[in-house]
Amino acid sequence: MDLTLIISIATSVMSLLVALISVIIMYRSVKISQKGLEKTLEEMEDYTISENLEIHVQVVNAIRQHQSQLPPNIHDPDYVMTEEVNRRIRMFWFSIFDEWFVCNTEGKFMTDYWEKYYKYGLLPVMKRPVFTQAIKKMIEVDHITFLGQVRAFSKSLNEVHQMVKGEDLIDYANIEFISPTHKP
């Protein structure tokens, strides 16, 4: 055999080995990167869930704070509403909106919370005229826009009110809100 042929074969074998080693290294790098990405995504998901739960705890604490400041006789038929109690009930509804908003904008995890738990927490509230009249006035008379989400929020409120009273609470015809993207 010719020395040139032997050198050529040896060079080809070496090139093949280098290519094979490169493929193995790239494959391992991809696997390591994939595991790192999975771990990073898992950590991000855990952080997001933790962050969402922290927001939830803050909102629930605000709701409980508003409820604790209401007089114990607020549901008596002869109760006379004061301006301070009216303000507290309005703040209660703003806190409910905050919870609804977080649940409906922060991903599937939080949406499940609204659908499985929180809306059912409103069932007793929907039996209390002092609360239902307040939110109805906020939306239909005072035209509170709830960050531009008044229609969607009203739909959720009506869904819960339907469960209790079999009828809508909010009349969509009385909602006066034009979104920033609305063109007359």
N, C-alpha and C positions, 0 to 999 in steps of 0.2 A: 504494500500500500504506500501510496504517495504521502509524504509528510504534510503536504498542503491539504489533502483530503482529511487526514486525521485532525489537523488543527481546525478545519472547517466544521467537522462533525462535533468536536469538543466545544467549539464556540457556539454551535447551534444548541447543544445539550445544555450548556451554561445559560444561554439566553432563555431556553425553555424553563429551566429551574428558577431563574430570576422571575420570569413571568408567573410561574406557578406560585412562588412564594409571595409575590405581589398580590395575586388574587386572594390567597389565604389571608394575608394581612388586611386587605380591603374588606373581605367578608367579616373578619373579626371586628374590624373598626366599625362597620355598619351595625353589627350585633351590639357592640358596646354602646354606640350612639343611640340605638333604638331603646336599649334598656335605660340609658340616661334620660332619653326623651320621655319614656313611660313614667319614670320616677318623677321627673319635673312636672309632667302633666298631673300626676297623682297629687303631688305637693300643691300645685296650683288649685286643684279641685278642693283639696282639704282646706286651703286658705280661703277660697271663695265661700265654701260652706260655713267655715268659722266666721268669716266676715258677715255673711248673710244672717247667721244666728245672732251675732252681736247686734246688728241693726234690729232684728226682730225683738230681742230682749229690751232694747231701748224703747221701741214703739209700744210694746206691751206694758212696760213700766209706766210710760206716759198715760196710756189708757187707764190703767189701774189707779194712777194718781188722780186723774180727773174724776173717776168714779168715786174714789174715797172722799172727795170734797163735796159730793152732792149730799143734800140733806136726806136723812133716812125716810122721811115722809113724802118724798117727791112723787110717789106713785099713788098717794091718797087722792080720791076723786075731788076733794075740796081744796087741794093744794093750790096756793097762789104763787105763780112764777115770779121770781125776782130777776132783776137785770143781771145780777152776779151769777145766779144759777143758769140763766139762759146763756151767758158767756161760757160757763163751764161745759154745758152740753154741746155748744158749738165747738169748743176745743176737743171734746170727746170725739165728735165726728171728724174733725181734722186729723186726729190720731188714727181713727179707723181708716180714713183715706190713705194716710201714710203707710199703714200696714198693707192695705189693698195694693197700693202702688208698688211697694217693694216686692210683694208676692207676684205681681203681674209683669214686672220688668227685670227681675234678677234671675231669670232662668227657671228651668223645669223643677228644680229642687224647691224653690220658693212657691211656684205656682201650685205645686202639690199641697203645700201648707194651707193655702187659701181654700182650695177645693175640698180638702179632706177635713180641715179643722176650723179655720177661722170664720168662714161664712156661717157655720153652725153655731158659733159663739154669738152671732147676731140675732139668732132666733128669739131669745127672750127680749132683746131690745126692740124688735119689731112688734112686740105685743104692747109696748109702752107708748101711748099717744104723745107724751111729753117729748120723747126722743124722735118719733117719726114725724111729728109736726115740725120739729126743729130742722131736720135735714131737708124736709120738703120745702120749707121756707128758704133755707140757704140756697137751694138749687133753683126753685121756681120763682122766687120773689127777689132774693138778693143777688141772684145770678152769679154765684160763686163758680168759678171755672175749674177748680181743682186741677191746676197745672195743665189746663187744656184737655183734661181727661173726663170731663163732666158726663159726657154721654156713656162712655164705657163704665165709669163708676156707677152711674145711675142704673145701667143695665144689671150690674151685679147686685145692687141694692134691691131692685125690683125682683130679681130671681129669689133672693132670700125672703122678701116680703110676700111673694107668691106662695112660698112654702108655709107661711104662717097664716096669712089672711086670704089667700086665693085670688089676689088682685095686685095690680101694680101700685106702687107707692108714688113713684115719680111719673108725671105726665110729660112725655117727651116734647109735646107741643109747647110746653111752657119753658123749655130750656132755650135761653137766648145766649148762644155762644157762637161766635164766628171764629173759626180757627185761623191762624196766621196764613195758611195756604189757601183759604177760601177766596174765590173770585166771584164778586156779585154778577 
